[in-house]
Amino acid sequence: MGADLFGSFAEATSAALAISSTYPDLYNYQDGSALFYPLLITALGIIGCFFTSLFATDIMKVNENYQIE
């Protein structure tokens, strides 16, 4: 299931890059820097996932079921 989610995520990022590259105004706006917006969202998501995983596994460990609440 993880591979399917990654595939969908990669396809969505590629589609956003392909669609944004066909829009001519994005090329002219600050030398095309607006084309990196989908990649910025992806990079921030990866960093957020890393910190969330670190927080969930190392900082707030759950040893018993009553700690979940």
C-alpha positions as CSV (number, residue, x, y, z in Angstrom):
1,M,0.0,0.0,0.0
2,G,2.9,2.4,0.7
3,A,4.2,2.0,-2.9
4,D,0.7,2.9,-4.2
5,L,0.6,6.0,-2.1
6,F,4.0,7.1,-3.2
7,G,3.1,6.4,-6.8
8,S,0.0,8.6,-6.5
9,F,2.0,11.3,-4.8
10,A,4.8,11.3,-7.4
11,E,2.2,11.3,-10.3
12,A,0.4,14.3,-8.7
13,T,3.7,16.2,-8.3
14,S,4.7,15.4,-11.9
15,A,1.2,16.5,-13.2
16,A,1.4,19.8,-11.3
17,L,4.9,20.4,-12.8
18,A,3.7,19.5,-16.3
19,I,0.6,21.7,-16.1
20,S,2.5,24.7,-14.6
21,S,5.2,24.4,-17.3
22,T,2.6,25.0,-20.0
23,Y,1.5,28.3,-18.6
24,P,3.7,31.1,-20.2
25,D,3.2,33.6,-17.4
26,L,5.1,31.4,-15.0
27,Y,8.2,31.5,-17.1
28,N,8.2,35.3,-17.1
29,Y,7.6,35.6,-13.3
30,Q,11.0,35.9,-11.7
31,D,12.8,33.7,-14.2
32,G,10.5,30.8,-13.8
33,S,10.9,30.4,-10.0
34,A,7.1,29.9,-9.7
35,L,7.6,26.5,-11.4
36,F,9.3,25.2,-8.2
37,Y,6.2,25.7,-6.1
38,P,5.1,22.0,-6.4
39,L,8.6,20.9,-5.5
40,L,8.5,23.2,-2.5
41,I,5.3,21.7,-1.2
42,T,6.8,18.2,-1.6
43,A,10.0,19.2,0.2
44,L,8.0,20.7,3.1
45,G,5.9,17.6,3.3
46,I,8.9,15.3,3.6
47,I,10.4,17.5,6.3
48,G,7.1,17.6,8.2
49,C,6.8,13.8,8.0
50,F,10.3,13.4,9.4
51,F,9.6,15.6,12.4
52,T,6.2,14.0,13.0
53,S,7.7,10.5,12.9
54,L,10.5,11.6,15.3
55,F,7.9,13.2,17.6
56,A,5.6,10.1,17.5
57,T,8.3,7.5,18.0
58,D,10.9,9.1,20.3
59,I,9.3,12.0,22.2
60,M,5.8,10.7,23.2
61,K,6.1,7.0,23.4
62,V,2.9,5.0,24.2
63,N,3.5,2.0,26.4
64,E,-0.1,1.3,27.5
65,N,-3.5,1.6,25.9
66,Y,-4.7,4.2,28.4
67,Q,-1.9,6.6,27.3
68,I,-3.5,6.9,23.9
69,E,-6.4,9.1,25.1
